Amino acid sequence: MKETLPVLDARFSLQFISDATNTMSHLDAISAALEGGCRWIQLRMKDAADDEVRTVARQALALCRKHNAIFIIDDRTDIVKEVGADGVHLGKNDMPIKEARNLLSEHAIIGGTANTIDDIRRLWKDGADYIGCGPFRFTTTKKNLAPVIGLDGYRCISQAMRDEGITLPVVAIGGITKDDVADIMQAGMNGIAISGAVTKAENPADEMKRLKQLVRKPN
């Protein structure tokens, strides 16, 4: 029988990480994801100036509130606090979890990036609320890509977490398409984080709808 790790929130299982393309802005992409039924949005503008992130974040937050969606900002903990976002996602080279917790409220959602079970142990100890674990496969969306994990890696990580009693919810991330969802969920992940599969689709909102159905019914 397949065992999965605990889920933080019903909206947690399908996350959209924003990305701008030649034809879509971050806000366009977020709007399409919300229209397609996604209720967990992460604004990721890694190379943008704070003022630009701040402006987009306020507009994205309004969209998320309209759709009862969780709104997370990548890295910029100070902007999370300023605009009233629900939380922050921190990469390996970003602010430590404990420092972010001190700056935000105890109710803020703080996620962390992991590539190995050692990363997960550290994040668990530091008080992360969830983990984005990847990359599943090679992706051009993110620079300085960590080693690819694949399905076997997810199975090993899930089993190790259960053996050690680590109950953090985990989503798979990195180059995922709709054809991967069933296998990833069977490997023990709580959900998936999507970016390019939606933004590069002919109809992004419709693609998100298909992904949502697959996450609900992975078998």
Backbone torsions as a table, in degrees:
resi	resn	phi	psi	omega
1	MET	NA	136.4	179.7
2	LYS	-72.6	132.4	174.8
3	GLU	-112.7	136.5	175.0
4	THR	-116.7	161.9	179.1
5	LEU	-81.8	161.7	-176.1
6	PRO	-60.7	149.9	-179.6
7	VAL	-103.7	131.4	-179.2
8	LEU	-69.7	-39.2	-171.9
9	ASP	-159.0	145.7	-179.9
10	ALA	-59.0	-28.2	179.7
11	ARG	-78.6	-10.8	-172.2
12	PHE	-66.8	-31.0	-166.7
13	SER	-69.1	-19.2	176.8
14	LEU	-130.8	108.7	-177.8
15	GLN	-112.9	140.9	175.6
16	PHE	-111.6	128.3	176.7
17	ILE	-107.0	118.9	-171.7
18	SER	-66.3	148.6	175.7
19	ASP	-153.7	138.9	177.6
20	ALA	-93.2	141.2	176.5
21	THR	-120.5	-175.0	178.2
22	ASN	-65.5	-21.6	-175.6
23	THR	-117.3	-8.3	-177.1
24	MET	-132.1	133.9	171.3
25	SER	-83.0	172.4	175.5
26	HIS	-58.3	-42.1	-179.6
27	LEU	-68.3	-38.3	175.7
28	ASP	-60.1	-45.2	-178.3
29	ALA	-65.1	-42.7	178.7
30	ILE	-63.9	-42.6	178.8
31	SER	-60.2	-43.2	179.3
32	ALA	-65.2	-40.8	178.8
33	ALA	-62.5	-43.0	178.3
34	LEU	-65.9	-40.8	177.8
35	GLU	-60.8	-33.5	179.9
36	GLY	-81.4	0.9	174.1
37	GLY	102.2	0.9	177.3
38	CYS	-71.1	137.5	-177.7
39	ARG	-125.0	23.5	174.2
40	TRP	-143.0	109.8	-174.8
41	ILE	-116.2	133.5	171.7
42	GLN	-117.1	123.1	175.0
43	LEU	-85.8	117.6	-177.8
44	ARG	-124.6	101.7	-179.4
45	MET	-125.1	68.3	-167.1
46	LYS	-57.1	-41.1	-173.1
47	ASP	-100.2	5.1	-177.3
48	ALA	-83.9	153.9	176.1
49	ALA	-70.9	155.0	-178.1
50	ASP	-55.9	-41.6	-178.3
51	ASP	-61.5	-39.6	178.6
52	GLU	-67.8	-44.3	178.9
53	VAL	-61.1	-43.1	-178.9
54	ARG	-59.8	-45.1	-179.4
55	THR	-64.1	-47.7	-179.8
56	VAL	-66.6	-37.5	-178.2
57	ALA	-61.7	-42.0	-179.8
58	ARG	-63.2	-41.6	179.4
59	GLN	-70.2	-39.4	178.9
60	ALA	-66.3	-38.4	177.8
61	LEU	-60.7	-42.5	178.6
62	ALA	-61.0	-41.1	177.4
63	LEU	-63.3	-43.6	-179.1
64	CYS	-65.4	-40.5	178.8
65	ARG	-62.9	-37.9	179.0
66	LYS	-61.4	-33.0	-176.2
67	HIS	-103.8	10.3	-178.2
68	ASN	54.9	45.4	-178.0
69	ALA	-109.4	146.2	172.7
70	ILE	-69.8	137.1	179.2
71	PHE	-122.7	116.6	-178.6
72	ILE	-115.4	143.3	174.7
73	ILE	-114.0	135.7	178.4
74	ASP	-74.7	124.3	166.4
75	ASP	75.0	-46.6	-167.2
76	ARG	-79.3	76.5	-176.2
77	THR	-58.6	-37.7	-180.0
78	ASP	-64.3	-36.5	178.8
79	ILE	-73.5	-34.7	174.1
80	VAL	-54.7	-48.8	-178.9
81	LYS	-66.4	-41.1	-176.0
82	GLU	-65.8	-44.4	-174.3
83	VAL	-91.4	-12.5	179.9
84	GLY	84.9	30.0	176.0
85	ALA	-67.2	165.8	-176.4
86	ASP	-77.1	-21.4	-179.3
87	GLY	175.3	-171.4	-175.4
88	VAL	-134.2	147.4	171.5
89	HIS	-111.2	129.3	-174.1
90	LEU	-116.2	124.4	175.0
91	GLY	-79.1	177.6	-176.5
92	LYS	-62.1	-29.5	-177.3
93	ASN	-102.2	9.2	179.3
94	ASP	-91.0	-173.7	179.2
95	MET	-55.6	140.3	176.5
96	PRO	-61.1	149.3	-179.1
97	ILE	-54.4	-46.4	-175.4
98	LYS	-64.7	-36.7	178.5
99	GLU	-67.2	-41.5	178.3
100	ALA	-63.9	-38.4	179.1
101	ARG	-62.9	-37.1	178.9
102	ASN	-67.5	-31.8	-179.3
103	LEU	-81.9	-30.6	-178.5
104	LEU	-103.2	175.6	178.3
105	SER	-76.1	163.5	178.6
106	GLU	-66.1	-17.2	-179.7
107	HIS	-90.5	-7.3	179.7
108	ALA	-64.6	144.8	176.8
109	ILE	-88.0	124.2	179.4
110	ILE	-123.8	116.6	178.5
111	GLY	-107.0	157.6	179.3
112	GLY	-134.5	155.8	179.8
113	THR	-94.1	135.2	179.1
114	ALA	-134.0	148.9	174.9
115	ASN	-124.0	-17.6	-177.3
116	THR	-138.8	167.1	176.2
117	ILE	-65.3	-30.0	175.5
118	ASP	-63.4	-40.5	175.7
119	ASP	-59.3	-43.1	-177.6
120	ILE	-66.4	-41.1	176.5
121	ARG	-58.0	-44.0	-179.4
122	ARG	-64.4	-45.4	-179.5
123	LEU	-65.1	-38.6	176.5
124	TRP	-60.8	-46.9	179.9
125	LYS	-64.4	-35.0	-176.5
126	ASP	-82.1	-8.6	174.5
127	GLY	96.0	24.8	175.3
128	ALA	-64.8	152.1	178.7
129	ASP	-92.7	-25.3	177.9
130	TYR	-160.3	169.3	-177.4
131	ILE	-131.1	135.2	166.9
132	GLY	-98.6	113.6	-170.8
133	CYS	-110.6	120.4	-179.0
134	GLY	-177.4	-172.0	8.0
135	PRO	-86.1	147.4	175.1
136	PHE	-64.5	-46.6	175.1
137	ARG	-145.5	178.4	179.5
138	PHE	-62.3	138.2	177.2
139	THR	-141.7	145.2	178.2
140	THR	-89.9	-3.5	-177.3
141	THR	-69.4	-30.6	-174.5
142	LYS	-119.2	137.2	175.8
143	LYS	-82.2	161.1	176.4
144	ASN	52.2	53.6	-175.1
145	LEU	-65.2	135.5	175.4
146	ALA	-76.0	169.1	178.9
147	PRO	-57.7	138.6	-179.1
148	VAL	-64.8	138.8	-176.7
149	ILE	-93.5	-52.6	-178.9
150	GLY	74.4	175.7	-176.6
151	LEU	-64.2	-42.0	-179.7
152	ASP	-62.1	-38.3	177.6
153	GLY	-63.5	-41.9	178.0
154	TYR	-64.5	-39.8	178.6
155	ARG	-62.4	-44.5	-179.9
156	CYS	-64.3	-42.5	179.5
157	ILE	-64.6	-45.4	179.4
158	SER	-59.9	-43.4	-179.3
159	GLN	-66.5	-42.5	179.7
160	ALA	-62.6	-39.6	178.4
161	MET	-63.5	-43.0	178.5
162	ARG	-64.7	-42.1	-179.5
163	ASP	-62.0	-34.3	-175.8
164	GLU	-96.7	-0.1	178.7
165	GLY	71.7	25.9	177.3
166	ILE	-86.6	116.7	-170.5
167	THR	-108.1	20.8	176.0
168	LEU	-67.6	135.0	172.7
169	PRO	-71.3	145.0	-174.7
170	VAL	-131.3	133.2	172.3
171	VAL	-113.8	143.1	175.4
172	ALA	-80.7	147.3	-177.6
173	ILE	-148.1	148.9	172.3
174	GLY	112.2	94.0	174.2
175	GLY	71.9	21.9	-176.4
176	ILE	-80.7	138.1	173.6
177	THR	-121.4	173.4	-178.4
178	LYS	-61.9	-27.0	179.9
179	ASP	-71.6	-14.2	-178.1
180	ASP	-94.0	-16.1	-166.3
181	VAL	-59.8	-50.2	-176.4
182	ALA	-57.8	-46.5	-178.3
183	ASP	-65.0	-39.1	179.7
184	ILE	-65.1	-43.0	178.7
185	MET	-66.1	-38.0	177.4
186	GLN	-66.2	-25.2	179.2
187	ALA	-78.0	-2.7	173.2
188	GLY	107.8	1.5	179.4
189	MET	-75.3	152.7	177.8
190	ASN	-80.0	-22.4	-176.9
191	GLY	-179.1	-167.1	-177.9
192	ILE	-134.0	153.1	171.2
193	ALA	-114.7	130.4	-170.8
194	ILE	-123.3	145.8	173.7
195	SER	-140.3	-82.1	-174.9
196	GLY	-59.5	-31.6	179.8
197	ALA	-60.3	-27.7	178.6
198	VAL	-92.0	-50.9	-174.6
199	THR	-65.7	-26.9	-178.9
200	LYS	-94.5	-0.4	-179.9
201	ALA	-74.7	154.5	178.6
202	GLU	-61.1	-40.0	175.5
203	ASN	-129.5	95.7	-174.3
204	PRO	-57.3	-41.7	-179.1
205	ALA	-64.0	-42.6	179.1
206	ASP	-65.9	-37.7	178.3
207	GLU	-64.6	-38.9	177.2
208	MET	-64.1	-39.0	177.3
209	LYS	-60.4	-42.1	179.2
210	ARG	-64.9	-42.4	179.4
211	LEU	-63.3	-38.8	-179.8
212	LYS	-63.4	-41.3	177.9
213	GLN	-65.1	-38.4	-179.8
214	LEU	-67.7	-38.9	178.6
215	VAL	-66.8	-36.7	178.0
216	ARG	-68.6	-37.4	-175.4
217	LYS	-128.7	74.2	-175.5
218	PRO	-71.9	-15.0	-176.1
219	ASN	-90.9	NA	NA
